[in-house]
Every structure is written in structure tokens, then in C-alpha cells.
Amino acid sequence: MLTDAASKAVLVSAPEGLFVFDREGRIVFVNSQIDELFGYAPDELLGQSLEVLLPVLFWEMRELRSAASIPTPGLSIERYGLEHMGYRKDRAEILLQVSVGHVGAHDRPLECCIVRQIAAPEQQSQALNESSDQFRQMVENSHDILTIRDADGRVRYVSPAIHSVLGYKQEEIIGSTGFELLHPEDRSAVESAQSKFWNNPGARGSIQYRAKHANGTWVSLEVVAYNLLDHPAVRGVVINGRDISQRKQEEAGKDQMIAELQQTLANVKTLTGVLPICASCKKIQEAGNWQQIEAYVRDRSQVEFSHTMCPECTELWYPEYSQS
């Protein structure tokens, strides 16, 4: 069994470029070969998103996890020797052979990515075409809405899922800002968030809002945005939107149930202290007045009484019924 120090030494000294990232795609370890291959200083990549190096792989992983009905640690399939286009710090493209596998971490699921550069130009062109086609197929068949907006906020591209989620055709949305679809109560917050986000290249953020369906109803959306305006291959803001209407309805139902329970508890009055009670008739004395125990308890709780007779009293007062 290798110690943590020995394991790290193996990773650092590996002949191939190697880095480790978490479930969110955040890089937690890189060796020197990765820094050299992608043109980064030591530790500069730590904490950054996998998307800055391998955007297609990043989005492919996101779609795989989105499609899974039950979240599982790591990728749902092992991936070996796939060709992807990577991007250096200076945004130059490099063709890479990429292998991804699970890492046995105790505290959180991690993935290990091994990359090797492929130098032949003809291979680069073929791999780029295949990678682009693969990504296009994945986007066009996703249940989430993928949108790319330009620097002015207008939609340059929207995926076919816009029709299944909101009922619009792609050509109806392209070229618009989409602000007219926002719920009046949400529009101000969305516009403010967008204004700040567009001025922060490289930023990642999320927001929830309601958008108008083509049939006039409101759909609750959760969107995750990536500001890639300075990315030479994108030059836009990439937004992934998901319909969370059912989740919102379930949350509203839970909130209503909690509110009703809290109101019920607030209406319950607890009896405490010493109660003077008549040893004969069982009336209760309060502030010098005597009242029936049923009335006293009923006024202080949500209790109704139904009178009957216990077996002992039945035998005492009505022995003929008790014997029969």
C-alpha cells in the first residue's frame, strides 16, 4: 500500500501529463508535465475549471451526469484514448489523446486525466471534426437548453431543447435578448445579475427565474452560465438552462406543510402547574371559580370529550350490566 506521499511522488514523476479534478470539474492536482504542455506556471491551474483546458470533455461530462437518473461518483463510463482539442494558456489549440478514470479518494469522488499530445496536423484536423460532431450531437439531443449569447447579450445559438422546454422554435429566440420572456417579478434581478456577469470574463454563476412558455404558462428555470467572451473558440457566454418546475412545486408543497404544522403547534396550549381539583365531583378551581374538568381542558387545548364508563365504575353502579 502506497502512502499519500509516495502516491503523490508517482503522480508528479509520471512521464505523461496528468491532473486530477473533482465532481464539479475543479482541478485539484497537476504535475509539471501538464504545466509545461498547457503553458501555465506551477500551481496556476489549481482551482480552475477543467473547461479552460478541455471544454468539450467538460461539457460532455456535465451532460452525462445530467442524464443520469441517480447521481453516482465519477463518470458513468470509463474513457480511454479519446482525442480532444485542448487549449493552452495563450489559447493555442493542441490535439490530445485523453484518458479519464476514477481515483479512490475517501472524502470525495475524483477523476484522474492523463493526456498525450498528438502532433500530426492531419490527425488534428480529423480529431477536431470528430470532436465537434460529437459535441454537436450531444448538445442537440440534450434535455437542457444550451444557449450562447454575444457580448451584447443577444442569443447567437440556442439548442433544440428550447422547443420541448419553453415551446419556441430556435429561430424565434436567436437574435433576441429574451428579456421579454422573464417573469415581471424576476426581470430586474436577472438583468442586474447579467450586467455584472458580462463584465467578468472567466466567471461562472447560476441563477433561478421564471420564463414564459409559448402557451402562456410560467416555467421555473435554473441556469448555469460561463463567461467565455475572451475564449477564442467561443467568444460568448455559454448558458445551460434546466426546467425545475416540478422541483419548485414539491418545495412549495413542503413549505406549505411546514407552515401548517407550525400554525397547529402555535395553537396548541400546554397545561402546566398545579390544578386544585375536587376529590368528589372532579371540578377544577381557578381564580376562586369552579368548573367542570371537560370545560377547563377544552378551553386550553384542541380536545373534545366523549363520555363513557370504565369497567370498575360499571360494576359499582350497574352490576347487572357488568355481570351480563
NORRAHU-V81531 format. One line per field, one symbol per residue. ss: DSSP state (a for helix, b for strand, c for the rest). phi: phi as a letter, one per 20 degrees, with the letter a starting at -180 (. if undefined). burial: I if it has 24 or more other ideal C-beta (glycine too) atoms within 12 Angstrom, else O. A space follows every 10 residues. Layout:
# NORRAHU-V81531
ss->???
phi->???
burial->???
This chain:
# NORRAHU-V81531
ss->cccaaaaaaa aaccccbbbb bbcccbbbbb caaaaaaacc ccccccccba aaccaaaaaa aaaaaaaccc ccccccccbb bbbbbbbccc ccbbbbbbbb bbbccccccb bbbbbbbccc aaaaaaaaaa aaaaaaaaaa ccccbbbbbc ccccbbbbcc aaaaaaccca aaacccccaa abcaaaaaaa aaaaaaaacc cccbbbbbbb bbcccccbbb bbbbbbbbcc cccccbbbbb bbbcaaaaaa aaaaaaaaaa aaaaaaaccc cccccbbccc cccbbbccbb bcaaaaaaac cccccccccc aaaaaaacaa aaac
phi->.ffgffffff ffegfefbbc cefenefdbc efffgffemd fgmfefneeg ffecfffgff fffffffffc gcfnffcecc meecedcfge mfecececcc bfdfefeafc cdddccfdef gfffffffff ffffffffff defeedcdde fenefebbfg fgffedndeg ffdfndemff effgfdffff ffffgfffec gnfcbbbdbd ceffenedde cddddcedfe efecladecd dcfdgfffff ffffffffff ffffffeede ecnddfcffd emfdeblndd bffffffffd aecddcebcf gfffffecff ffff
burial->OOOOOOOOOO IOOIOIIIII IIIOIIIIII IIIIIOIIOI OOOOIOOIII IIIIIIIIII IIIIIIOOOO OOOIIOOOIO OIIIIIIIOO OOIIIIIIII OOIOOOOOII IIIIIIIIOO OOOIOOIIOO IOOIIOOIIO OIIIIIIIIO OOIOIIIIII IIOOIIOIOO OOIOOOOIOO IIOOOIOOOI OOIIOOIIOO OOOIOOIIII IIOOOOOOII IIIIIIIIIO IOIIOIIIII IIIIOOOOOO OOOOOOOOOO OOOOOOOOOO OOOOOOOOOO OOOIOOOOOO OOIOOIOOOO OOOOOOOOOO OOOOOOOOOO OOOO
